[in-house]
Amino acid sequence: MPLSKCELCSSQPLREVAIPRWVSDPSDVERLTIEVCAKHYQRLNKAGNKGVKQRGYYYRIGFW
């Protein structure tokens, strides 16, 4: 069985979170559930509604 890893890096995931992902318009989002490591979870949590830019997309915690 393959080991799981963070969707945003190669670290071991801390938890699974629901996130919206968008390119430029926050109202045009793709809703995903991904596994993230402690470092990225902290960054996403700290960014709040403005989101964090990673790999050409903006991410934030929560679908709403």
PDBQT receptor file of N, H, CA, C and O in Angstrom, charges set to zero:
ATOM      1  N   MET A   1       0.836  -1.175   0.000  1.00  0.00    +0.000 N 
ATOM      2  CA  MET A   1       0.000   0.000   0.000  1.00  0.00    +0.000 C 
ATOM      3  C   MET A   1       0.887   1.247   0.000  1.00  0.00    +0.000 C 
ATOM      4  O   MET A   1       1.770   1.368   0.849  1.00  0.00    +0.000 OA
ATOM      5  N   PRO A   2       0.668   2.171  -0.934  1.00  0.00    +0.000 N 
ATOM      6  CA  PRO A   2       1.517   3.365  -1.001  1.00  0.00    +0.000 C 
ATOM      7  C   PRO A   2       1.244   4.309   0.174  1.00  0.00    +0.000 C 
ATOM      8  O   PRO A   2       0.125   4.400   0.678  1.00  0.00    +0.000 OA
ATOM      9  N   LEU A   3       2.284   4.996   0.583  1.00  0.00    +0.000 N 
ATOM     10  H   LEU A   3       3.193   4.923   0.174  1.00  0.00    +0.000 HD
ATOM     11  CA  LEU A   3       2.140   5.974   1.657  1.00  0.00    +0.000 C 
ATOM     12  C   LEU A   3       1.469   7.227   1.111  1.00  0.00    +0.000 C 
ATOM     13  O   LEU A   3       1.738   7.634  -0.019  1.00  0.00    +0.000 OA
ATOM     14  N   SER A   4       0.606   7.833   1.901  1.00  0.00    +0.000 N 
ATOM     15  H   SER A   4       0.387   7.502   2.819  1.00  0.00    +0.000 HD
ATOM     16  CA  SER A   4      -0.032   9.073   1.463  1.00  0.00    +0.000 C 
ATOM     17  C   SER A   4       0.918  10.232   1.735  1.00  0.00    +0.000 C 
ATOM     18  O   SER A   4       1.811  10.141   2.577  1.00  0.00    +0.000 OA
ATOM     19  N   LYS A   5       0.706  11.322   1.006  1.00  0.00    +0.000 N 
ATOM     20  H   LYS A   5      -0.020  11.396   0.322  1.00  0.00    +0.000 HD
ATOM     21  CA  LYS A   5       1.529  12.509   1.210  1.00  0.00    +0.000 C 
ATOM     22  C   LYS A   5       0.680  13.759   1.028  1.00  0.00    +0.000 C 
ATOM     23  O   LYS A   5      -0.410  13.711   0.458  1.00  0.00    +0.000 OA
ATOM     24  N   CYS A   6       1.189  14.853   1.511  1.00  0.00    +0.000 N 
ATOM     25  H   CYS A   6       2.074  14.892   1.973  1.00  0.00    +0.000 HD
ATOM     26  CA  CYS A   6       0.534  16.150   1.400  1.00  0.00    +0.000 C 
ATOM     27  C   CYS A   6       0.332  16.473  -0.075  1.00  0.00    +0.000 C 
ATOM     28  O   CYS A   6       1.213  16.200  -0.890  1.00  0.00    +0.000 OA
ATOM     29  N   GLU A   7      -0.814  17.051  -0.432  1.00  0.00    +0.000 N 
ATOM     30  H   GLU A   7      -1.530  17.273   0.230  1.00  0.00    +0.000 HD
ATOM     31  CA  GLU A   7      -1.094  17.428  -1.825  1.00  0.00    +0.000 C 
ATOM     32  C   GLU A   7      -0.227  18.593  -2.294  1.00  0.00    +0.000 C 
ATOM     33  O   GLU A   7      -0.053  18.781  -3.498  1.00  0.00    +0.000 OA
ATOM     34  N   LEU A   8       0.321  19.379  -1.363  1.00  0.00    +0.000 N 
ATOM     35  H   LEU A   8       0.180  19.226  -0.385  1.00  0.00    +0.000 HD
ATOM     36  CA  LEU A   8       1.074  20.572  -1.726  1.00  0.00    +0.000 C 
ATOM     37  C   LEU A   8       2.590  20.404  -1.591  1.00  0.00    +0.000 C 
ATOM     38  O   LEU A   8       3.349  21.282  -1.998  1.00  0.00    +0.000 OA
ATOM     39  N   CYS A   9       3.030  19.277  -1.021  1.00  0.00    +0.000 N 
ATOM     40  H   CYS A   9       2.413  18.563  -0.691  1.00  0.00    +0.000 HD
ATOM     41  CA  CYS A   9       4.457  18.974  -0.900  1.00  0.00    +0.000 C 
ATOM     42  C   CYS A   9       4.611  17.470  -0.737  1.00  0.00    +0.000 C 
ATOM     43  O   CYS A   9       3.662  16.727  -0.988  1.00  0.00    +0.000 OA
ATOM     44  N   SER A  10       5.756  17.015  -0.333  1.00  0.00    +0.000 N 
ATOM     45  H   SER A  10       6.527  17.618  -0.129  1.00  0.00    +0.000 HD
ATOM     46  CA  SER A  10       5.977  15.565  -0.218  1.00  0.00    +0.000 C 
ATOM     47  C   SER A  10       6.016  15.069   1.234  1.00  0.00    +0.000 C 
ATOM     48  O   SER A  10       6.424  13.936   1.487  1.00  0.00    +0.000 OA
ATOM     49  N   SER A  11       5.597  15.906   2.182  1.00  0.00    +0.000 N 
ATOM     50  H   SER A  11       5.265  16.827   1.977  1.00  0.00    +0.000 HD
ATOM     51  CA  SER A  11       5.585  15.508   3.592  1.00  0.00    +0.000 C 
ATOM     52  C   SER A  11       4.405  14.596   3.911  1.00  0.00    +0.000 C 
ATOM     53  O   SER A  11       3.453  14.484   3.138  1.00  0.00    +0.000 OA
ATOM     54  N   GLN A  12       4.495  13.954   5.062  1.00  0.00    +0.000 N 
ATOM     55  H   GLN A  12       5.269  14.045   5.689  1.00  0.00    +0.000 HD
ATOM     56  CA  GLN A  12       3.408  13.097   5.520  1.00  0.00    +0.000 C 
ATOM     57  C   GLN A  12       2.230  13.982   5.940  1.00  0.00    +0.000 C 
ATOM     58  O   GLN A  12       2.439  14.985   6.623  1.00  0.00    +0.000 OA
ATOM     59  N   PRO A  13       0.992  13.634   5.547  1.00  0.00    +0.000 N 
ATOM     60  CA  PRO A  13      -0.154  14.493   5.862  1.00  0.00    +0.000 C 
ATOM     61  C   PRO A  13      -0.539  14.460   7.338  1.00  0.00    +0.000 C 
ATOM     62  O   PRO A  13      -0.389  13.445   8.018  1.00  0.00    +0.000 OA
ATOM     63  N   LEU A  14      -1.034  15.590   7.808  1.00  0.00    +0.000 N 
ATOM     64  H   LEU A  14      -1.156  16.414   7.256  1.00  0.00    +0.000 HD
ATOM     65  CA  LEU A  14      -1.528  15.715   9.177  1.00  0.00    +0.000 C 
ATOM     66  C   LEU A  14      -3.026  15.425   9.216  1.00  0.00    +0.000 C 
ATOM     67  O   LEU A  14      -3.500  14.690  10.082  1.00  0.00    +0.000 OA
ATOM     68  N   ARG A  15      -3.769  16.008   8.270  1.00  0.00    +0.000 N 
ATOM     69  H   ARG A  15      -3.384  16.605   7.566  1.00  0.00    +0.000 HD
ATOM     70  CA  ARG A  15      -5.213  15.843   8.254  1.00  0.00    +0.000 C 
ATOM     71  C   ARG A  15      -5.783  16.088   6.868  1.00  0.00    +0.000 C 
ATOM     72  O   ARG A  15      -5.112  16.627   5.987  1.00  0.00    +0.000 OA
ATOM     73  N   GLU A  16      -7.018  15.687   6.695  1.00  0.00    +0.000 N 
ATOM     74  H   GLU A  16      -7.562  15.250   7.411  1.00  0.00    +0.000 HD
ATOM     75  CA  GLU A  16      -7.742  15.898   5.455  1.00  0.00    +0.000 C 
ATOM     76  C   GLU A  16      -8.627  17.128   5.646  1.00  0.00    +0.000 C 
ATOM     77  O   GLU A  16      -9.331  17.237   6.650  1.00  0.00    +0.000 OA
ATOM     78  N   VAL A  17      -8.593  18.056   4.683  1.00  0.00    +0.000 N 
ATOM     79  H   VAL A  17      -8.021  17.967   3.868  1.00  0.00    +0.000 HD
ATOM     80  CA  VAL A  17      -9.386  19.282   4.791  1.00  0.00    +0.000 C 
ATOM     81  C   VAL A  17     -10.178  19.518   3.508  1.00  0.00    +0.000 C 
ATOM     82  O   VAL A  17      -9.761  19.124   2.420  1.00  0.00    +0.000 OA
ATOM     83  N   ALA A  18     -11.320  20.165   3.660  1.00  0.00    +0.000 N 
ATOM     84  H   ALA A  18     -11.659  20.486   4.545  1.00  0.00    +0.000 HD
ATOM     85  CA  ALA A  18     -12.140  20.584   2.527  1.00  0.00    +0.000 C 
ATOM     86  C   ALA A  18     -11.688  21.990   2.135  1.00  0.00    +0.000 C 
ATOM     87  O   ALA A  18     -11.599  22.884   2.977  1.00  0.00    +0.000 OA
ATOM     88  N   ILE A  19     -11.406  22.169   0.853  1.00  0.00    +0.000 N 
ATOM     89  H   ILE A  19     -11.478  21.443   0.169  1.00  0.00    +0.000 HD
ATOM     90  CA  ILE A  19     -10.905  23.461   0.390  1.00  0.00    +0.000 C 
ATOM     91  C   ILE A  19     -11.558  23.866  -0.923  1.00  0.00    +0.000 C 
ATOM     92  O   ILE A  19     -11.907  23.007  -1.732  1.00  0.00    +0.000 OA
ATOM     93  N   PRO A  20     -11.727  25.173  -1.143  1.00  0.00    +0.000 N 
ATOM     94  CA  PRO A  20     -12.017  25.664  -2.478  1.00  0.00    +0.000 C 
ATOM     95  C   PRO A  20     -10.686  26.047  -3.136  1.00  0.00    +0.000 C 
ATOM     96  O   PRO A  20      -9.772  26.529  -2.467  1.00  0.00    +0.000 OA
ATOM     97  N   ARG A  21     -10.588  25.829  -4.440  1.00  0.00    +0.000 N 
ATOM     98  H   ARG A  21     -11.330  25.436  -4.984  1.00  0.00    +0.000 HD
ATOM     99  CA  ARG A  21      -9.367  26.167  -5.191  1.00  0.00    +0.000 C 
ATOM    100  C   ARG A  21      -9.791  27.015  -6.378  1.00  0.00    +0.000 C 
ATOM    101  O   ARG A  21     -10.750  26.673  -7.069  1.00  0.00    +0.000 OA
ATOM    102  N   TRP A  22      -9.080  28.132  -6.628  1.00  0.00    +0.000 N 
ATOM    103  H   TRP A  22      -8.301  28.410  -6.066  1.00  0.00    +0.000 HD
ATOM    104  CA  TRP A  22      -9.409  29.004  -7.756  1.00  0.00    +0.000 C 
ATOM    105  C   TRP A  22      -8.145  29.606  -8.336  1.00  0.00    +0.000 C 
ATOM    106  O   TRP A  22      -7.089  29.605  -7.704  1.00  0.00    +0.000 OA
ATOM    107  N   VAL A  23      -8.274  30.130  -9.570  1.00  0.00    +0.000 N 
ATOM    108  H   VAL A  23      -9.132  30.131 -10.083  1.00  0.00    +0.000 HD
ATOM    109  CA  VAL A  23      -7.122  30.731 -10.249  1.00  0.00    +0.000 C 
ATOM    110  C   VAL A  23      -7.096  32.242 -10.021  1.00  0.00    +0.000 C 
ATOM    111  O   VAL A  23      -6.113  32.757  -9.488  1.00  0.00    +0.000 OA
ATOM    112  N   SER A  24      -8.139  32.961 -10.408  1.00  0.00    +0.000 N 
ATOM    113  H   SER A  24      -8.937  32.543 -10.841  1.00  0.00    +0.000 HD
ATOM    114  CA  SER A  24      -8.123  34.412 -10.228  1.00  0.00    +0.000 C 
ATOM    115  C   SER A  24      -9.403  34.957  -9.596  1.00  0.00    +0.000 C 
ATOM    116  O   SER A  24      -9.350  35.942  -8.859  1.00  0.00    +0.000 OA
ATOM    117  N   ASP A  25     -10.542  34.342  -9.869  1.00  0.00    +0.000 N 
ATOM    118  H   ASP A  25     -10.585  33.542 -10.468  1.00  0.00    +0.000 HD
ATOM    119  CA  ASP A  25     -11.823  34.813  -9.358  1.00  0.00    +0.000 C 
ATOM    120  C   ASP A  25     -12.304  33.909  -8.224  1.00  0.00    +0.000 C 
ATOM    121  O   ASP A  25     -12.657  32.756  -8.475  1.00  0.00    +0.000 OA
ATOM    122  N   PRO A  26     -12.327  34.405  -6.972  1.00  0.00    +0.000 N 
ATOM    123  CA  PRO A  26     -12.732  33.567  -5.835  1.00  0.00    +0.000 C 
ATOM    124  C   PRO A  26     -14.163  33.046  -5.919  1.00  0.00    +0.000 C 
ATOM    125  O   PRO A  26     -14.509  32.106  -5.204  1.00  0.00    +0.000 OA
ATOM    126  N   SER A  27     -15.006  33.631  -6.776  1.00  0.00    +0.000 N 
ATOM    127  H   SER A  27     -14.725  34.394  -7.358  1.00  0.00    +0.000 HD
ATOM    128  CA  SER A  27     -16.374  33.121  -6.901  1.00  0.00    +0.000 C 
ATOM    129  C   SER A  27     -16.444  31.928  -7.854  1.00  0.00    +0.000 C 
ATOM    130  O   SER A  27     -17.443  31.208  -7.869  1.00  0.00    +0.000 OA
ATOM    131  N   ASP A  28     -15.395  31.713  -8.647  1.00  0.00    +0.000 N 
ATOM    132  H   ASP A  28     -14.584  32.298  -8.635  1.00  0.00    +0.000 HD
ATOM    133  CA  ASP A  28     -15.334  30.580  -9.575  1.00  0.00    +0.000 C 
ATOM    134  C   ASP A  28     -14.381  29.535  -8.989  1.00  0.00    +0.000 C 
ATOM    135  O   ASP A  28     -13.204  29.490  -9.347  1.00  0.00    +0.000 OA
ATOM    136  N   VAL A  29     -14.899  28.696  -8.084  1.00  0.00    +0.000 N 
ATOM    137  H   VAL A  29     -15.855  28.733  -7.793  1.00  0.00    +0.000 HD
ATOM    138  CA  VAL A  29     -14.049  27.771  -7.339  1.00  0.00    +0.000 C 
ATOM    139  C   VAL A  29     -14.301  26.320  -7.711  1.00  0.00    +0.000 C 
ATOM    140  O   VAL A  29     -15.368  25.947  -8.197  1.00  0.00    +0.000 OA
ATOM    141  N   GLU A  30     -13.292  25.531  -7.466  1.00  0.00    +0.000 N 
ATOM    142  H   GLU A  30     -12.424  25.833  -7.071  1.00  0.00    +0.000 HD
ATOM    143  CA  GLU A  30     -13.383  24.074  -7.555  1.00  0.00    +0.000 C 
ATOM    144  C   GLU A  30     -13.278  23.567  -6.115  1.00  0.00    +0.000 C 
ATOM    145  O   GLU A  30     -12.324  23.898  -5.410  1.00  0.00    +0.000 OA
ATOM    146  N   ARG A  31     -14.233  22.783  -5.685  1.00  0.00    +0.000 N 
ATOM    147  H   ARG A  31     -15.007  22.515  -6.258  1.00  0.00    +0.000 HD
ATOM    148  CA  ARG A  31     -14.240  22.298  -4.308  1.00  0.00    +0.000 C 
ATOM    149  C   ARG A  31     -13.598  20.918  -4.227  1.00  0.00    +0.000 C 
ATOM    150  O   ARG A  31     -13.986  19.996  -4.944  1.00  0.00    +0.000 OA
ATOM    151  N   LEU A  32     -12.604  20.790  -3.340  1.00  0.00    +0.000 N 
ATOM    152  H   LEU A  32     -12.289  21.539  -2.758  1.00  0.00    +0.000 HD
ATOM    153  CA  LEU A  32     -11.844  19.554  -3.200  1.00  0.00    +0.000 C 
ATOM    154  C   LEU A  32     -11.692  19.174  -1.730  1.00  0.00    +0.000 C 
ATOM    155  O   LEU A  32     -11.853  20.003  -0.835  1.00  0.00    +0.000 OA
ATOM    156  N   THR A  33     -11.385  17.923  -1.511  1.00  0.00    +0.000 N 
ATOM    157  H   THR A  33     -11.254  17.250  -2.238  1.00  0.00    +0.000 HD
ATOM    158  CA  THR A  33     -10.967  17.451  -0.188  1.00  0.00    +0.000 C 
ATOM    159  C   THR A  33      -9.573  16.880  -0.370  1.00  0.00    +0.000 C 
ATOM    160  O   THR A  33      -9.381  15.917  -1.113  1.00  0.00    +0.000 OA
ATOM    161  N   ILE A  34      -8.597  17.478   0.312  1.00  0.00    +0.000 N 
ATOM    162  H   ILE A  34      -8.753  18.260   0.916  1.00  0.00    +0.000 HD
ATOM    163  CA  ILE A  34      -7.202  17.066   0.149  1.00  0.00    +0.000 C 
ATOM    164  C   ILE A  34      -6.571  16.793   1.503  1.00  0.00    +0.000 C 
ATOM    165  O   ILE A  34      -7.075  17.225   2.540  1.00  0.00    +0.000 OA
ATOM    166  N   GLU A  35      -5.455  16.064   1.477  1.00  0.00    +0.000 N 
ATOM    167  H   GLU A  35      -5.045  15.713   0.635  1.00  0.00    +0.000 HD
ATOM    168  CA  GLU A  35      -4.660  15.831   2.680  1.00  0.00    +0.000 C 
ATOM    169  C   GLU A  35      -3.510  16.828   2.680  1.00  0.00    +0.000 C 
ATOM    170  O   GLU A  35      -2.825  16.998   1.671  1.00  0.00    +0.000 OA
ATOM    171  N   VAL A  36      -3.303  17.485   3.813  1.00  0.00    +0.000 N 
ATOM    172  H   VAL A  36      -3.859  17.347   4.632  1.00  0.00    +0.000 HD
ATOM    173  CA  VAL A  36      -2.221  18.461   3.936  1.00  0.00    +0.000 C 
ATOM    174  C   VAL A  36      -1.373  18.169   5.165  1.00  0.00    +0.000 C 
ATOM    175  O   VAL A  36      -1.851  17.602   6.147  1.00  0.00    +0.000 OA
ATOM    176  N   CYS A  37      -0.111  18.565   5.094  1.00  0.00    +0.000 N 
ATOM    177  H   CYS A  37       0.278  19.026   4.296  1.00  0.00    +0.000 HD
ATOM    178  CA  CYS A  37       0.819  18.396   6.212  1.00  0.00    +0.000 C 
ATOM    179  C   CYS A  37       0.598  19.520   7.228  1.00  0.00    +0.000 C 
ATOM    180  O   CYS A  37      -0.178  20.442   6.979  1.00  0.00    +0.000 OA
ATOM    181  N   ALA A  38       1.267  19.439   8.346  1.00  0.00    +0.000 N 
ATOM    182  H   ALA A  38       1.898  18.689   8.548  1.00  0.00    +0.000 HD
ATOM    183  CA  ALA A  38       1.123  20.433   9.412  1.00  0.00    +0.000 C 
ATOM    184  C   ALA A  38       1.532  21.824   8.927  1.00  0.00    +0.000 C 
ATOM    185  O   ALA A  38       0.876  22.809   9.266  1.00  0.00    +0.000 OA
ATOM    186  N   LYS A  39       2.597  21.917   8.145  1.00  0.00    +0.000 N 
ATOM    187  H   LYS A  39       3.130  21.117   7.869  1.00  0.00    +0.000 HD
ATOM    188  CA  LYS A  39       3.085  23.216   7.659  1.00  0.00    +0.000 C 
ATOM    189  C   LYS A  39       2.040  23.889   6.776  1.00  0.00    +0.000 C 
ATOM    190  O   LYS A  39       1.734  25.067   6.964  1.00  0.00    +0.000 OA
ATOM    191  N   HIS A  40       1.495  23.156   5.821  1.00  0.00    +0.000 N 
ATOM    192  H   HIS A  40       1.744  22.200   5.669  1.00  0.00    +0.000 HD
ATOM    193  CA  HIS A  40       0.512  23.749   4.914  1.00  0.00    +0.000 C 
ATOM    194  C   HIS A  40      -0.834  23.988   5.592  1.00  0.00    +0.000 C 
ATOM    195  O   HIS A  40      -1.536  24.938   5.246  1.00  0.00    +0.000 OA
ATOM    196  N   TYR A  41      -1.199  23.146   6.544  1.00  0.00    +0.000 N 
ATOM    197  H   TYR A  41      -0.628  22.375   6.825  1.00  0.00    +0.000 HD
ATOM    198  CA  TYR A  41      -2.428  23.383   7.294  1.00  0.00    +0.000 C 
ATOM    199  C   TYR A  41      -2.329  24.698   8.066  1.00  0.00    +0.000 C 
ATOM    200  O   TYR A  41      -3.279  25.481   8.099  1.00  0.00    +0.000 OA
ATOM    201  N   GLN A  42      -1.189  24.930   8.674  1.00  0.00    +0.000 N 
ATOM    202  H   GLN A  42      -0.418  24.294   8.647  1.00  0.00    +0.000 HD
ATOM    203  CA  GLN A  42      -0.979  26.175   9.425  1.00  0.00    +0.000 C 
ATOM    204  C   GLN A  42      -1.030  27.385   8.484  1.00  0.00    +0.000 C 
ATOM    205  O   GLN A  42      -1.629  28.405   8.826  1.00  0.00    +0.000 OA
ATOM    206  N   ARG A  43      -0.413  27.283   7.313  1.00  0.00    +0.000 N 
ATOM    207  H   ARG A  43       0.073  26.454   7.035  1.00  0.00    +0.000 HD
ATOM    208  CA  ARG A  43      -0.432  28.388   6.344  1.00  0.00    +0.000 C 
ATOM    209  C   ARG A  43      -1.848  28.671   5.846  1.00  0.00    +0.000 C 
ATOM    210  O   ARG A  43      -2.255  29.829   5.753  1.00  0.00    +0.000 OA
ATOM    211  N   LEU A  44      -2.596  27.616   5.524  1.00  0.00    +0.000 N 
ATOM    212  H   LEU A  44      -2.265  26.675   5.599  1.00  0.00    +0.000 HD
ATOM    213  CA  LEU A  44      -3.972  27.789   5.059  1.00  0.00    +0.000 C 
ATOM    214  C   LEU A  44      -4.848  28.391   6.145  1.00  0.00    +0.000 C 
ATOM    215  O   LEU A  44      -5.677  29.258   5.868  1.00  0.00    +0.000 OA
ATOM    216  N   ASN A  45      -4.672  27.941   7.364  1.00  0.00    +0.000 N 
ATOM    217  H   ASN A  45      -3.999  27.236   7.589  1.00  0.00    +0.000 HD
ATOM    218  CA  ASN A  45      -5.451  28.442   8.487  1.00  0.00    +0.000 C 
ATOM    219  C   ASN A  45      -5.139  29.913   8.748  1.00  0.00    +0.000 C 
ATOM    220  O   ASN A  45      -6.043  30.697   9.035  1.00  0.00    +0.000 OA
ATOM    221  N   LYS A  46      -3.885  30.284   8.653  1.00  0.00    +0.000 N 
ATOM    222  H   LYS A  46      -3.151  29.646   8.420  1.00  0.00    +0.000 HD
ATOM    223  CA  LYS A  46      -3.443  31.650   8.914  1.00  0.00    +0.000 C 
ATOM    224  C   LYS A  46      -3.924  32.622   7.824  1.00  0.00    +0.000 C 
ATOM    225  O   LYS A  46      -4.200  33.785   8.115  1.00  0.00    +0.000 OA
ATOM    226  N   ALA A  47      -4.024  32.157   6.587  1.00  0.00    +0.000 N 
ATOM    227  H   ALA A  47      -3.800  31.211   6.351  1.00  0.00    +0.000 HD
ATOM    228  CA  ALA A  47      -4.394  33.020   5.457  1.00  0.00    +0.000 C 
ATOM    229  C   ALA A  47      -5.851  33.465   5.503  1.00  0.00    +0.000 C 
ATOM    230  O   ALA A  47      -6.189  34.534   4.994  1.00  0.00    +0.000 OA
ATOM    231  N   GLY A  48      -6.714  32.657   6.106  1.00  0.00    +0.000 N 
ATOM    232  H   GLY A  48      -6.440  31.788   6.519  1.00  0.00    +0.000 HD
ATOM    233  CA  GLY A  48      -8.126  33.034   6.205  1.00  0.00    +0.000 C 
ATOM    234  C   GLY A  48      -8.810  33.046   4.845  1.00  0.00    +0.000 C 
ATOM    235  O   GLY A  48      -8.557  32.175   4.012  1.00  0.00    +0.000 OA
ATOM    236  N   ASN A  49      -9.682  34.037   4.617  1.00  0.00    +0.000 N 
ATOM    237  H   ASN A  49      -9.887  34.744   5.294  1.00  0.00    +0.000 HD
ATOM    238  CA  ASN A  49     -10.486  34.099   3.393  1.00  0.00    +0.000 C 
ATOM    239  C   ASN A  49      -9.718  34.507   2.143  1.00  0.00    +0.000 C 
ATOM    240  O   ASN A  49     -10.155  34.211   1.031  1.00  0.00    +0.000 OA
ATOM    241  N   LYS A  50      -8.591  35.175   2.301  1.00  0.00    +0.000 N 
ATOM    242  H   LYS A  50      -8.235  35.415   3.205  1.00  0.00    +0.000 HD
ATOM    243  CA  LYS A  50      -7.838  35.592   1.113  1.00  0.00    +0.000 C 
ATOM    244  C   LYS A  50      -7.154  34.416   0.420  1.00  0.00    +0.000 C 
ATOM    245  O   LYS A  50      -6.891  34.483  -0.781  1.00  0.00    +0.000 OA
ATOM    246  N   GLY A  51      -6.866  33.356   1.141  1.00  0.00    +0.000 N 
ATOM    247  H   GLY A  51      -7.080  33.301   2.117  1.00  0.00    +0.000 HD
ATOM    248  CA  GLY A  51      -6.265  32.161   0.560  1.00  0.00    +0.000 C 
ATOM    249  C   GLY A  51      -4.755  32.247   0.432  1.00  0.00    +0.000 C 
ATOM    250  O   GLY A  51      -4.153  33.297   0.656  1.00  0.00    +0.000 OA
ATOM    251  N   VAL A  52      -4.158  31.124   0.066  1.00  0.00    +0.000 N 
ATOM    252  H   VAL A  52      -4.647  30.271  -0.116  1.00  0.00    +0.000 HD
ATOM    253  CA  VAL A  52      -2.718  31.001  -0.117  1.00  0.00    +0.000 C 
ATOM    254  C   VAL A  52      -2.463  30.590  -1.557  1.00  0.00    +0.000 C 
ATOM    255  O   VAL A  52      -3.107  29.668  -2.059  1.00  0.00    +0.000 OA
ATOM    256  N   LYS A  53      -1.530  31.263  -2.234  1.00  0.00    +0.000 N 
ATOM    257  H   LYS A  53      -1.007  32.012  -1.827  1.00  0.00    +0.000 HD
ATOM    258  CA  LYS A  53      -1.201  30.898  -3.608  1.00  0.00    +0.000 C 
ATOM    259  C   LYS A  53      -0.144  29.808  -3.608  1.00  0.00    +0.000 C 
ATOM    260  O   LYS A  53       0.912  29.947  -2.989  1.00  0.00    +0.000 OA
ATOM    261  N   GLN A  54      -0.441  28.717  -4.312  1.00  0.00    +0.000 N 
ATOM    262  H   GLN A  54      -1.298  28.604  -4.815  1.00  0.00    +0.000 HD
ATOM    263  CA  GLN A  54       0.462  27.577  -4.394  1.00  0.00    +0.000 C 
ATOM    264  C   GLN A  54       0.243  26.898  -5.741  1.00  0.00    +0.000 C 
ATOM    265  O   GLN A  54      -0.883  26.521  -6.066  1.00  0.00    +0.000 OA
ATOM    266  N   ARG A  55       1.309  26.737  -6.528  1.00  0.00    +0.000 N 
ATOM    267  H   ARG A  55       2.223  27.043  -6.263  1.00  0.00    +0.000 HD
ATOM    268  CA  ARG A  55       1.244  26.060  -7.827  1.00  0.00    +0.000 C 
ATOM    269  C   ARG A  55       0.231  26.680  -8.781  1.00  0.00    +0.000 C 
ATOM    270  O   ARG A  55      -0.438  25.956  -9.518  1.00  0.00    +0.000 OA
ATOM    271  N   GLY A  56       0.104  27.997  -8.783  1.00  0.00    +0.000 N 
ATOM    272  H   GLY A  56       0.648  28.586  -8.185  1.00  0.00    +0.000 HD
ATOM    273  CA  GLY A  56      -0.783  28.685  -9.711  1.00  0.00    +0.000 C 
ATOM    274  C   GLY A  56      -2.242  28.765  -9.273  1.00  0.00    +0.000 C 
ATOM    275  O   GLY A  56      -3.061  29.341  -9.989  1.00  0.00    +0.000 OA
ATOM    276  N   TYR A  57      -2.584  28.211  -8.131  1.00  0.00    +0.000 N 
ATOM    277  H   TYR A  57      -1.919  27.743  -7.548  1.00  0.00    +0.000 HD
ATOM    278  CA  TYR A  57      -3.946  28.245  -7.600  1.00  0.00    +0.000 C 
ATOM    279  C   TYR A  57      -3.944  28.913  -6.233  1.00  0.00    +0.000 C 
ATOM    280  O   TYR A  57      -2.928  28.939  -5.539  1.00  0.00    +0.000 OA
ATOM    281  N   TYR A  58      -5.086  29.444  -5.865  1.00  0.00    +0.000 N 
ATOM    282  H   TYR A  58      -5.911  29.423  -6.429  1.00  0.00    +0.000 HD
ATOM    283  CA  TYR A  58      -5.302  29.928  -4.500  1.00  0.00    +0.000 C 
ATOM    284  C   TYR A  58      -6.092  28.856  -3.748  1.00  0.00    +0.000 C 
ATOM    285  O   TYR A  58      -7.003  28.245  -4.307  1.00  0.00    +0.000 OA
ATOM    286  N   TYR A  59      -5.746  28.634  -2.504  1.00  0.00    +0.000 N 
ATOM    287  H   TYR A  59      -5.006  29.130  -2.050  1.00  0.00    +0.000 HD
ATOM    288  CA  TYR A  59      -6.418  27.655  -1.645  1.00  0.00    +0.000 C 
ATOM    289  C   TYR A  59      -6.824  28.322  -0.348  1.00  0.00    +0.000 C 
ATOM    290  O   TYR A  59      -6.141  29.229   0.128  1.00  0.00    +0.000 OA
ATOM    291  N   ARG A  60      -7.943  27.877   0.234  1.00  0.00    +0.000 N 
ATOM    292  H   ARG A  60      -8.498  27.140  -0.152  1.00  0.00    +0.000 HD
ATOM    293  CA  ARG A  60      -8.313  28.282   1.585  1.00  0.00    +0.000 C 
ATOM    294  C   ARG A  60      -9.115  27.151   2.223  1.00  0.00    +0.000 C 
ATOM    295  O   ARG A  60      -9.661  26.301   1.520  1.00  0.00    +0.000 OA
ATOM    296  N   ILE A  61      -9.184  27.141   3.523  1.00  0.00    +0.000 N 
ATOM    297  H   ILE A  61      -8.741  27.831   4.094  1.00  0.00    +0.000 HD
ATOM    298  CA  ILE A  61      -9.891  26.085   4.235  1.00  0.00    +0.000 C 
ATOM    299  C   ILE A  61     -11.380  26.385   4.260  1.00  0.00    +0.000 C 
ATOM    300  O   ILE A  61     -11.784  27.519   4.517  1.00  0.00    +0.000 OA
ATOM    301  N   GLY A  62     -12.189  25.384   3.996  1.00  0.00    +0.000 N 
ATOM    302  H   GLY A  62     -11.861  24.463   3.787  1.00  0.00    +0.000 HD
ATOM    303  CA  GLY A  62     -13.643  25.507   4.050  1.00  0.00    +0.000 C 
ATOM    304  C   GLY A  62     -14.269  25.753   2.698  1.00  0.00    +0.000 C 
ATOM    305  O   GLY A  62     -13.692  26.442   1.857  1.00  0.00    +0.000 OA
ATOM    306  N   PHE A  63     -15.441  25.194   2.484  1.00  0.00    +0.000 N 
ATOM    307  H   PHE A  63     -15.910  24.634   3.167  1.00  0.00    +0.000 HD
ATOM    308  CA  PHE A  63     -16.135  25.360   1.209  1.00  0.00    +0.000 C 
ATOM    309  C   PHE A  63     -16.910  26.656   1.113  1.00  0.00    +0.000 C 
ATOM    310  O   PHE A  63     -17.277  27.064   0.012  1.00  0.00    +0.000 OA
ATOM    311  N   TRP A  64     -17.171  27.320   2.231  1.00  0.00    +0.000 N 
ATOM    312  H   TRP A  64     -16.872  26.988   3.126  1.00  0.00    +0.000 HD
ATOM    313  CA  TRP A  64     -18.095  28.438   2.200  1.00  0.00    +0.000 C 
ATOM    314  C   TRP A  64     -17.395  29.747   2.239  1.00  0.00    +0.000 C 
ATOM    315  O   TRP A  64     -18.043  30.794   2.219  1.00  0.00    +0.000 OA
TER     316      TRP A  64
